[in-house]
Amino acid sequence: MQTLIKQIRAYLNMSQTEFAEHLNVAFASINRWENGRTSPNRLAQTRIYEICKADGVPVYDLALERIDGIAKGVKLSAGRVLLYHGSKSGVEGKIEPKSRSQCDFGKGFYMGTEAAQALTLICDYDKSKLYLTSVDLSGLKTVEVPANIDWALLVAYHRGKMEKIAGTPLYEKYRLMTADKDIVVGSIANDRMFYVIDNFFIGSITDAALVGSLSALQLGKQYAAVSQKGCDAVRIEQEIEISHLERLFIRDAAESNRAKGVSMANDICKSYRREGLFFDELLERAKNGEV
């Protein structure tokens, strides 16, 4: 926190005395914050947020830079992949595949290639934790799902949206795709993509529009350890503390990205309005043995 306070004050071009006056705190408080002897309380951080917001201080970017710097300092043994994991209440004890069952690739321990994605998922929870993790894929059964209709229908299967065609070849294809796997790798349905894939499932857009959006939205990847063997290959490298001030800016960024994603997806979907099949049409074809 002390480095962030210094960066904010430098960006505002204020002395410690001036910054203290803006925050309505004692000069000694600023000095202690910047020396790392204490940290601003929640009320003070909220006030700093308001000042930074008004003056355009890029706290979100500064938070990502800090996290990136920590990540670059992690030394991994050969064969390990560095990833991020966000937990709403912290990881305790043995890593296990125990997320809710209707996640994108089923029950598992989820990690991503981008810090921003993990932060978006946990920024609303005060007790949440961000972890740098790593996984050794050697000796594991792994499947990587490309960002296309296979990804969307695999997500649909794991979210329980294909049960009415259970037993059909299409259903079995996606049931078996991850059934015996330890690690599943695929695109993240992030803030920009939640809107698109949900609209595909409710029948507002076609599969062609969905695939067009997938290629345009530049999604990061997620690694899901979906077996205990996969989880045993995961190691927590470091816990990264996220301050209340940073959380406030992460929430703002998440809302902004969500809005941009909706706008972009709407534009893309318009261009595919008359192409492809709707989700219910795909399921109906499966029931009739056409796919």
C-alpha positions in Angstrom: 0.0 0.0 0.0 2.8 2.4 0.8 4.1 2.4 -2.8 0.6 3.0 -4.2 0.1 6.0 -1.9 3.5 7.5 -3.1 2.5 6.9 -6.7 -0.9 8.6 -6.2 0.6 11.6 -4.5 3.3 11.9 -7.2 0.6 11.7 -9.9 -1.3 14.5 -8.2 1.9 16.5 -7.8 1.2 17.1 -4.2 3.5 17.3 -1.2 2.7 15.2 1.8 1.2 18.3 3.5 -1.0 19.1 0.6 -2.2 15.5 0.3 -3.0 15.4 4.0 -5.1 18.5 3.6 -7.0 17.0 0.7 -7.7 14.0 2.8 -8.4 15.9 6.0 -5.9 13.8 7.9 -2.7 14.7 9.8 0.6 15.1 7.9 1.9 12.3 10.2 -0.6 9.9 8.8 0.6 10.3 5.2 4.2 10.0 6.4 3.4 6.7 8.3 1.5 5.3 5.3 4.4 6.0 2.9 6.9 4.5 5.3 4.8 1.4 5.7 4.3 1.8 9.4 0.5 1.9 9.0 -2.0 1.7 6.2 -5.0 4.0 5.6 -8.2 2.7 7.0 -11.3 1.9 4.9 -12.7 5.4 5.2 -9.4 7.0 4.2 -9.1 4.7 1.3 -12.6 5.6 0.1 -11.7 9.3 0.3 -8.5 8.6 -1.7 -10.6 6.8 -4.2 -12.9 9.8 -4.6 -9.9 12.1 -5.2 -8.2 9.8 -7.6 -11.5 9.3 -9.5 -12.0 13.0 -9.8 -8.4 13.6 -11.0 -8.1 10.6 -13.3 -5.3 8.8 -11.4 -5.0 5.4 -13.1 -5.1 3.3 -9.9 -6.4 0.2 -11.8 -3.4 0.3 -14.1 -1.1 0.8 -11.2 -2.6 -2.2 -9.4 -2.1 -4.4 -12.5 1.5 -3.2 -12.8 2.2 -4.1 -9.2 0.8 -7.6 -9.6 2.7 -8.0 -12.9 5.9 -7.1 -11.1 5.2 -9.6 -8.4 4.5 -12.3 -11.0 7.7 -11.6 -12.9 9.6 -12.2 -9.7 8.3 -15.7 -9.3 10.8 -18.4 -10.2 9.2 -21.5 -11.6 10.8 -25.0 -12.0 10.9 -26.4 -15.5 7.5 -27.3 -17.0 5.3 -25.3 -14.7 2.8 -22.7 -16.1 2.2 -19.5 -14.1 -1.5 -18.7 -13.6 -3.8 -16.6 -11.4 -6.5 -17.8 -9.0 -9.1 -15.6 -7.4 -10.9 -17.0 -4.3 -13.9 -15.3 -2.6 -12.8 -16.4 0.9 -9.2 -17.7 0.5 -7.7 -21.1 -0.2 -7.4 -23.3 2.9 -6.0 -26.8 3.1 -5.7 -29.1 0.2 -6.5 -27.9 -3.3 -9.5 -29.8 -4.6 -11.9 -29.7 -7.5 -14.7 -28.2 -5.5 -16.1 -25.2 -7.2 -19.8 -25.1 -8.0 -20.7 -27.9 -10.5 -22.1 -25.6 -13.2 -18.9 -23.7 -13.9 -17.7 -23.5 -17.6 -15.9 -26.9 -17.5 -17.6 -28.4 -14.5 -16.5 -28.7 -10.9 -12.8 -27.9 -10.5 -10.1 -25.5 -9.4 -10.0 -22.6 -11.8 -7.0 -20.5 -12.8 -6.5 -18.0 -15.5 -3.7 -16.5 -17.6 -4.7 -12.9 -16.8 -4.7 -11.2 -13.4 -7.5 -8.9 -14.5 -10.0 -11.7 -15.0 -9.3 -13.2 -11.5 -9.7 -9.8 -9.9 -13.0 -9.1 -11.7 -14.5 -12.3 -10.2 -13.5 -11.4 -6.6 -13.5 -7.6 -6.3 -17.0 -7.5 -4.7 -15.8 -9.7 -1.7 -13.9 -8.1 1.1 -12.3 -11.4 2.2 -11.3 -12.5 -1.2 -7.8 -13.4 -2.1 -5.7 -13.3 -5.3 -3.1 -16.1 -5.7 -0.2 -16.7 -8.1 -0.4 -20.4 -8.8 1.4 -22.8 -11.1 0.6 -26.1 -12.6 2.8 -28.9 -14.1 1.0 -30.4 -17.0 3.4 -33.3 -17.5 1.7 -36.7 -16.9 -1.8 -35.2 -16.9 -4.7 -35.9 -19.3 -5.3 -32.4 -20.8 -7.7 -31.1 -23.4 -7.6 -27.6 -24.9 -10.8 -26.4 -26.3 -10.6 -23.8 -29.2 -12.7 -20.6 -29.1 -15.4 -21.8 -31.4 -18.8 -23.5 -31.2 -17.2 -26.5 -29.4 -16.3 -24.2 -26.6 -19.8 -22.8 -26.4 -21.5 -26.1 -26.4 -19.1 -27.6 -23.8 -20.0 -24.6 -21.6 -23.7 -25.3 -22.3 -23.3 -28.9 -21.3 -21.6 -28.1 -18.0 -24.1 -25.4 -17.2 -26.9 -27.9 -17.5 -28.4 -26.4 -20.7 -28.3 -29.6 -22.8 -30.2 -32.0 -20.5 -33.2 -32.2 -22.8 -31.0 -33.9 -25.5 -29.3 -36.3 -23.0 -28.2 -39.5 -24.7 -28.0 -38.0 -28.2 -24.6 -38.1 -30.0 -24.2 -34.3 -29.6 -24.8 -34.6 -25.9 -22.4 -37.5 -25.6 -19.7 -35.6 -27.5 -19.5 -32.9 -24.9 -20.0 -35.2 -22.0 -17.1 -37.3 -23.0 -14.9 -34.3 -24.1 -13.8 -33.7 -20.5 -15.0 -36.9 -18.7 -11.6 -38.4 -18.1 -9.5 -35.3 -18.1 -7.3 -33.8 -15.4 -7.0 -30.3 -16.9 -9.3 -28.5 -19.3 -7.9 -25.4 -21.0 -10.2 -23.0 -22.8 -11.3 -19.4 -23.3 -12.7 -17.5 -20.3 -16.3 -16.2 -20.5 -15.1 -12.9 -19.1 -17.0 -9.7 -18.5 -17.1 -9.0 -22.3 -18.3 -12.6 -23.1 -20.9 -13.3 -20.4 -23.4 -11.1 -22.3 -22.8 -12.9 -25.6 -22.9 -16.5 -24.4 -26.0 -15.9 -22.3 -27.7 -14.3 -25.3 -26.8 -17.4 -27.3 -28.3 -19.7 -24.7 -31.6 -17.7 -24.5 -31.9 -17.6 -28.2 -31.2 -13.9 -29.0 -28.2 -14.6 -31.2 -27.0 -17.4 -33.5 -24.0 -19.7 -33.4 -22.4 -17.6 -36.2 -22.7 -14.4 -34.2 -21.3 -16.2 -31.1 -18.3 -17.5 -33.0 -17.7 -14.1 -34.5 -17.8 -12.5 -31.1 -15.4 -15.1 -29.7 -12.8 -14.2 -32.3 -13.2 -10.5 -31.8 -13.3 -10.2 -28.0 -9.7 -11.5 -27.4 -10.5 -13.7 -24.5 -7.9 -14.9 -22.1 -7.5 -18.6 -21.2 -8.6 -20.5 -18.1 -7.1 -23.7 -16.8 -9.5 -25.9 -14.8 -8.1 -28.7 -12.7 -11.1 -31.0 -12.9 -9.7 -34.1 -11.2 -7.8 -34.5 -7.9 -4.8 -35.6 -9.9 -5.0 -32.2 -11.7 -5.4 -30.4 -8.5 -2.4 -32.2 -7.0 -0.3 -30.7 -9.8 -1.2 -27.2 -8.8 1.0 -25.2 -6.4 0.2 -21.8 -4.8 3.3 -19.7 -5.4 2.2 -16.5 -3.6 -0.8 -14.7 -2.1 -1.2 -11.1 -3.3 -3.0 -8.7 -1.0 -5.6 -6.4 -2.7 -6.5 -3.2 -0.8 -10.0 -1.8 -0.5 -8.8 1.2 -2.7 -7.7 -1.2 -5.5 -11.0 -3.1 -5.2 -13.0 0.0 -5.8 -11.1 0.7 -9.0 -11.3 -2.9 -10.1 -15.1 -2.8 -9.8 -15.1 0.4 -12.0 -13.0 -1.3 -14.6 -15.1 -4.4 -14.6 -18.3 -2.4 -15.2 -16.6 -0.4 -17.9 -15.3 -3.6 -19.7 -18.7 -5.1 -19.4 -20.3 -2.1 -21.1 -17.7 -2.1 -23.8 -18.2 -5.8 -24.4 -22.0 -5.4 -24.7 -21.5 -2.6 -27.2 -19.0 -4.5 -29.3 -21.0 -7.7 -29.2 -24.1 -5.9 -30.3 -22.3 -4.6 -33.3 -20.8 -8.0 -34.2 -24.2 -9.7 -33.8 -25.9 -7.3 -36.1 -23.5 -8.3 -38.9 -24.4 -12.0 -38.4 -28.2 -11.4 -37.9 -29.2 -13.7 -40.7 -26.5 -16.4 -40.5 -26.2 -19.6 -38.5 -28.5 -21.5 -36.1 -30.0 -20.6 -32.7 -29.2 -22.7 -29.7 -32.7 -24.2 -29.6 -32.4 -25.1 -33.3 -29.1 -26.9 -32.6 -30.7 -28.9 -29.8 -33.8 -29.7 -32.0 -31.5 -31.0 -34.7 -29.7 -33.1 -32.2 -33.0 -34.7 -31.0 -33.9 -35.4 -34.6 -30.5 -37.1 -35.2 -29.5 -34.4 -37.7 -26.2 -33.5 -35.8 
